[in-house]
Amino acid sequence: MNMIYLLIGFSILLALIFLIAFFWASRSGQHDDLYTPAVRMLFDDELTPEQEEKSDEDHA
């Protein structure tokens, strides 16, 4: 029975740690930009001249 009280105490402590981490992330601006991650996959990556030459050699 004592082990159950110990495990309940640890689980409450762990939940409080996660709650504090969530509030810290929210306060530090972690969740401010909600638009960019959703459309980032739609943008093409720009190739450097070295990468363009390599891709041209691969197709020849």
C-alpha positions as CSV (number, residue, x, y, z in Angstrom):
1,M,0.0,0.0,0.0
2,N,2.9,2.3,0.7
3,M,4.2,1.8,-2.8
4,I,0.9,3.1,-4.3
5,Y,1.2,6.3,-2.3
6,L,4.8,6.7,-3.5
7,L,3.8,6.1,-7.2
8,I,0.9,8.6,-6.9
9,G,3.3,11.2,-5.5
10,F,5.7,10.6,-8.3
11,S,3.0,10.9,-10.9
12,I,1.7,14.1,-9.5
13,L,5.3,15.5,-9.4
14,L,5.8,14.5,-13.0
15,A,2.5,16.1,-14.1
16,L,3.6,19.3,-12.4
17,I,6.9,19.3,-14.1
18,F,5.2,18.9,-17.5
19,L,2.7,21.6,-16.6
20,I,5.5,24.0,-15.7
21,A,7.4,23.1,-18.9
22,F,4.3,23.9,-21.0
23,F,3.7,27.3,-19.4
24,W,7.4,28.1,-19.8
25,A,7.2,27.2,-23.5
26,S,4.1,29.3,-24.0
27,R,5.5,32.3,-22.1
28,S,8.8,32.2,-24.1
29,G,6.9,32.4,-27.5
30,Q,7.2,28.8,-28.6
31,H,3.6,28.7,-30.0
32,D,3.5,32.2,-31.5
33,D,3.8,31.4,-35.3
34,L,1.0,29.0,-36.2
35,Y,1.0,29.8,-40.0
36,T,4.5,29.2,-41.2
37,P,5.0,25.5,-40.2
38,A,1.8,24.6,-42.1
39,V,2.9,26.1,-45.4
40,R,6.7,25.5,-45.1
41,M,6.4,22.2,-47.0
42,L,4.9,24.0,-50.0
43,F,7.9,26.2,-50.6
44,D,10.7,24.9,-52.9
45,D,14.2,24.8,-51.6
46,E,16.6,27.0,-53.5
47,L,19.5,25.2,-55.1
48,T,23.1,26.5,-54.9
49,P,25.0,26.6,-58.2
50,E,27.0,23.5,-57.1
51,Q,23.8,21.5,-56.5
52,E,22.4,22.6,-59.9
53,E,25.6,21.4,-61.7
54,K,25.5,18.1,-59.9
55,S,21.8,17.6,-60.8
56,D,22.6,18.4,-64.5
57,E,25.4,15.8,-64.5
58,D,23.1,13.2,-63.0
59,H,20.5,13.7,-65.8
60,A,23.1,13.5,-68.6
